[in-house]
Amino acid sequence: MKIEIAFNLDKVRKITFQEEFPKTAKCCKCNGESRLAFVAHEFDEKLEQRGGKYISQLYSNEPVGTGFWLHNACCVAVYFCKKCLEPTALYNQA
């Protein structure tokens, strides 16, 4: 997994499997404005060859049984709130 800190905000927002991550997000605790801090990008073509695993392999995705879980490699953007400093995360999958 590669982690990029948001020193270059526009570059970091593009580290995604889908649409760009927004510069800010609504805080999950107080609904304040949260600012992008870093993005963790889970992608490595040789990961499994080296004995590694993806987050999607930690649990099974059984919505009716054990619950929802990721089905593919993921990107996670972490934000911190300007008002309460609570972390908020957005993610997407390959």
C-alpha positions in Angstrom: 0.0 0.0 0.0 1.3 3.4 -0.9 0.4 6.5 1.1 0.6 10.0 -0.3 0.4 13.0 2.0 -1.6 16.0 0.5 1.4 18.4 0.1 0.4 18.6 -3.6 -3.4 18.6 -3.2 -4.3 18.3 -6.8 -1.9 15.4 -7.4 -3.1 13.5 -4.3 -6.8 13.9 -5.3 -6.0 12.0 -8.5 -4.8 8.9 -6.7 -8.0 7.0 -7.0 -9.6 4.1 -8.8 -12.7 6.2 -9.7 -13.4 10.0 -9.6 -11.0 12.4 -8.0 -11.4 12.8 -4.2 -12.8 16.2 -3.2 -10.5 18.8 -1.5 -12.9 18.8 1.5 -15.6 16.5 2.9 -18.3 16.9 5.5 -17.2 15.8 9.0 -18.8 12.5 10.1 -19.0 13.8 13.7 -20.0 17.5 13.6 -20.8 18.1 9.9 -18.0 20.7 9.8 -15.5 21.1 6.9 -12.8 18.4 6.8 -9.7 18.9 4.8 -7.8 16.2 2.8 -4.7 15.0 4.7 -3.6 11.8 2.8 -4.6 9.1 0.4 -3.7 5.4 0.9 -3.7 3.6 -2.4 -3.8 -0.2 -2.4 -2.4 -1.3 -5.7 0.6 -3.5 -6.4 0.7 -5.8 -9.3 3.2 -8.1 -7.5 1.7 -8.0 -4.0 0.3 -11.5 -4.1 3.5 -12.9 -5.7 5.3 -11.6 -2.6 2.8 -13.3 -0.3 0.9 -10.1 0.5 -2.9 -9.7 0.5 -5.4 -7.0 -0.2 -7.8 -5.5 2.3 -10.6 -7.2 0.4 -9.2 -10.6 1.4 -9.5 -9.9 5.2 -13.2 -10.8 5.3 -15.8 -12.1 3.0 -18.4 -9.9 1.4 -21.7 -11.5 2.5 -24.4 -8.7 2.8 -27.0 -11.2 4.0 -24.7 -13.2 6.2 -21.6 -11.7 7.9 -22.0 -8.2 6.3 -20.6 -6.0 3.7 -16.9 -5.9 2.9 -14.7 -4.6 0.1 -14.7 -6.7 -3.1 -11.5 -5.3 -4.7 -8.4 -3.2 -4.1 -9.2 0.2 -2.6 -8.1 3.8 -2.2 -8.9 5.7 1.0 -8.8 9.4 1.5 -8.5 10.7 5.1 -9.7 14.1 6.1 -9.5 16.0 9.4 -12.2 18.4 10.5 -11.3 22.1 11.0 -13.8 22.4 13.8 -13.4 19.2 15.9 -10.4 17.5 14.3 -12.3 14.2 14.0 -11.1 12.1 11.0 -13.4 11.3 8.2 -12.7 8.9 5.3 -13.9 8.4 1.8 -13.0 5.4 -0.3 -13.5 3.7 -3.6 -12.6 0.4 -5.2 -10.9 -0.8 -8.4 
